[in-house]
Amino acid sequence: MPSVNDLSYTAVYEEVDDGWTQGRIVEIPGVITAAASRDEARDLLRDALREYLASFMENDPALAGSGDREQLRVKLVARGEH
């Protein structure tokens, strides 16, 4: 059975117009959201990250039947800060 590893991302929260809170993922600049509170921004940011990552798991019909396929596994190794 494959093992599951937790992945961690860095969330940054900033106050923006009209008291709203913007949340973004540092490691993935395209994952960004805003909400009326920090808690709501955190929830929306988790959803945005989940959807972003899930989009890579969808089957692309343009690739159906093309080439020889296999599953590749990679090991993520944390590096110390510079």
C-alpha positions as CSV (number, residue, x, y, z in Angstrom):
1,M,0.0,0.0,0.0
2,P,1.4,3.4,-0.9
3,S,2.3,5.7,1.9
4,V,0.9,9.2,2.1
5,N,3.0,12.1,3.1
6,D,1.7,15.5,4.3
7,L,2.8,18.4,2.2
8,S,3.2,21.8,3.8
9,Y,2.8,25.1,2.0
10,T,3.4,28.7,3.3
11,A,0.3,30.8,3.5
12,V,0.6,34.6,3.7
13,Y,-2.3,36.8,4.8
14,E,-2.5,40.5,4.2
15,E,-5.2,43.0,4.9
16,V,-6.5,44.5,1.7
17,D,-9.4,46.9,0.7
18,D,-12.3,47.4,3.0
19,G,-10.8,45.2,5.8
20,W,-10.8,42.1,3.7
21,T,-8.0,39.5,4.1
22,Q,-6.0,38.2,1.1
23,G,-4.4,34.8,1.4
24,R,-1.8,33.4,-1.0
25,I,0.5,30.4,-1.2
26,V,4.1,31.5,-1.4
27,E,5.3,28.3,-3.3
28,I,2.4,28.5,-5.8
29,P,1.8,32.1,-6.9
30,G,-1.4,31.2,-8.8
31,V,-3.2,30.2,-5.6
32,I,-4.7,33.3,-4.1
33,T,-8.0,34.3,-2.6
34,A,-9.6,37.0,-0.4
35,A,-12.4,37.0,2.2
36,A,-14.0,39.1,4.8
37,S,-12.0,37.4,7.6
38,R,-8.7,35.6,8.1
39,D,-10.5,32.3,9.0
40,E,-12.6,32.4,5.9
41,A,-9.6,33.3,3.8
42,R,-7.8,30.3,5.2
43,D,-10.7,28.0,4.4
44,L,-10.9,29.4,0.8
45,L,-7.2,29.2,0.4
46,R,-7.3,25.5,1.3
47,D,-10.0,24.9,-1.2
48,A,-8.1,26.9,-3.9
49,L,-5.0,24.8,-3.3
50,R,-6.9,21.6,-3.3
51,E,-8.6,22.5,-6.6
52,Y,-5.3,23.7,-8.1
53,L,-3.6,20.4,-7.3
54,A,-6.6,18.3,-8.4
55,S,-6.5,20.0,-11.8
56,F,-3.3,18.2,-12.5
57,M,-4.9,14.8,-11.8
58,E,-7.6,15.1,-14.4
59,N,-7.2,13.1,-17.6
60,D,-6.5,15.1,-20.7
61,P,-8.5,13.7,-23.6
62,A,-5.8,15.0,-26.0
63,L,-3.4,12.6,-24.5
64,A,-5.6,9.5,-24.5
65,G,-4.0,6.6,-26.2
66,S,-0.7,8.5,-26.8
67,G,2.6,6.9,-25.8
68,D,3.7,4.3,-23.3
69,R,2.6,5.3,-19.8
70,E,3.8,4.4,-16.2
71,Q,3.3,5.8,-12.8
72,L,6.3,7.7,-11.4
73,R,6.9,8.1,-7.7
74,V,9.0,10.8,-6.3
75,K,10.4,11.3,-2.8
76,L,10.1,14.8,-1.4
77,V,13.0,15.8,0.8
78,A,12.9,19.0,2.8
79,R,15.9,21.2,2.6
80,G,17.1,23.6,5.3
81,E,16.6,27.3,4.9
82,H,19.5,29.3,3.3
